[in-house]
Amino acid sequence: MTQTITDLLDVALAPVQLSKFIRLNAPTRTAYRPPRAAVGLTLLPDDVLLLVLSLIGVDDILALRMTAKRFFSVTNLRWVWSDALRRHVIDKRLPFPSPNADLKSLSAKELEVRALHAARFQQNWCSPAPRPRGGIEFQARHMETDESAALLEAHPHPISQVLFPSGHNGELVLTVEKARIVCWEVPFGGSEAFMVAERSLPDAAIGGVVVNDEPGSPAMLVVGYTTNITHEPIPGYPLQALPQRITVEAWALDKFHGCFEVLRGDTMIGNPSRLMPLSRLSGEYALIGDPVALWNWKHPEQTFLLSYGNLPSPVPDCVLAVQLVRGHLLIVRQSHIQLLPAPRFDAAGQALPHTTAAAFVHLPDAAKEAVIVVHKPTAQERDDWQFDPVTVLMRVEANGAHQIRKYDILPLPKVRVGGADGPAARCIPCVFPKAAAAAIPVPPSCSGLTVGRNGKGFWMETRNVTWGHSTFPARCIVGFDVTSGVCAAAGVPHWKNDLVLRKKELFVSRVGTGEVEKRKYRIATTSLEDTVGRIAIGGRDGKVQILDLA
């Protein structure tokens, strides 16, 4: 009994664990505290908030929109995206969709879409690891049988060219086969391509297609093709040596009937170099043939064959690229660069005399590919300088080394006397290069030099790519930027052209050992629309792939 009482006293005197008997989350009485004054961006007046929005990027504006209802309404104002488009796109001279449209007529949503698209494309292109953010793949021609066993050697319908017509924001793509041209509509964010127009040329072989630089022109493209002449007696030609018939036609797109309309065509029998290659189409004029001729599809009387033939050269000297620059014709051949005054015509179609002289520079090594980049100066710069800055990129092989060489053609300032332009002298309006300004070593597999209208471009080369735990050969797209601006060294303004190479590949396509051995790859042709950030890839297997970088 004594033990029992002692035990009871120990239990009674032991510390009590209140958590076993009392709820810890029970309400307790506390002193009243008034609510603290809210602080943050939500209390800022609209004018201050708009000032904050004018100092951040487009992605930050979207992130802020998702945090509060007030920010959602403010970031949908038209002024916000008009200012963002000006600061992040126009002031940086970045291309954006529909630049010719009046910005005052665009809604807030349209301005937002353009600003986001241009900024994201530039950010992805210049990032350390650029990658396509979307794209689709489709077959240009429906195959009734499985042709996968003989894609490279015997595929009946390989893609020879892919082109982006100007003025359609990259949503129209032209695919060229041996005797067939198709226009496809590939919407952004879509999952398939839709055929818009098609035209086949039976018993013909398409030699080349160029699209128009001016989107408002009725002629979307110029096509050059050859056909075999039947064995009919032709005066001056024996039956066993009949020449081919060469035809050049200007086509317009007819979406309503789903076809191409022929606006005008010229045919001749004889040397194909009189009409091909097709180099350029700008408005009514096409630059065709070798030597280069101006062919006017709208006014036949203004077709003009340049009298400047090939200059004597000990190496191959074919035409690689041609461009019209401020009333001059810039011709890049394998062994030299030539600047000629472009023909001018009066209202009656008669040629007018030239006001400037011609220029010529010989190159030490023959090139295999070349592209011309014409930089777009501002209105004030165009008024102060006689010419537009030009960059010429050429792929050259010399003494077993392969290089991409850059040649700069820089404008001269205008000479003003008494507030007006001085008397016109027969001289060239630019400084011709005496040597390459830069040379970038490339592997022997380098090919497919491509450039857009705004200075972005790429070439293709074969690299060993590591993906996960495996390493394999792949065909890679290597991007670059060509920029130009006015510098004031030693107080004298002058132009400077720069070439920035992207170290990381834009796109990787795995290749087989047979392709590497023969250097005949599945990818046959590429094209770039650097206004909206789209790359089109045409394959020898008849497939077309569209890559979206924005």
Secondary structure, DSSP 8 states (H G I E B T S, - for coil): -HHHHHHHHHHHHS---GGGTS-TT--------------SGGGS-HHHHHHHHTTS-HHHHHHHHTT-HHHHHHTTSHHHHHHHHIIIIITTT---SSTTS-GGGS-HHHHHHHHHHHHHHHHHHTSSS----EEEEEESS--SS--GGGSSSS-SS---EEE--TTSTT-EEEEE-SSEEEEEE--TT-SS-EEEEEEE-TTEEEEEEEE-S-TTSS--EEEEEEEE--S--BTTB-GGG--EEEEEEEEEEETTTTEEEEEEEEEEES-GGGT-SEEEEETTEEEETTTTEEEESS-GGG-EE-S------SS---EEEEEEETTEEEEEESSEEEEEE--EE-TTS-EE--SS--EEEE-SS-EEEEEEEE----HHHHHHBSS--EEEEEEEEETTEEEEEEEEEEE-B--EETTEE----SS-SEE--SS-SEEEE--TT-EEEEE-TTSEEEEEEEEEEEETTEEEEEEEEEEEEEEEEEEEETTEEEEEEEEEE-SS-SEEEE--HHHHHHT--SEEEEEEETTTTEEEEEETTSEEEEEE--
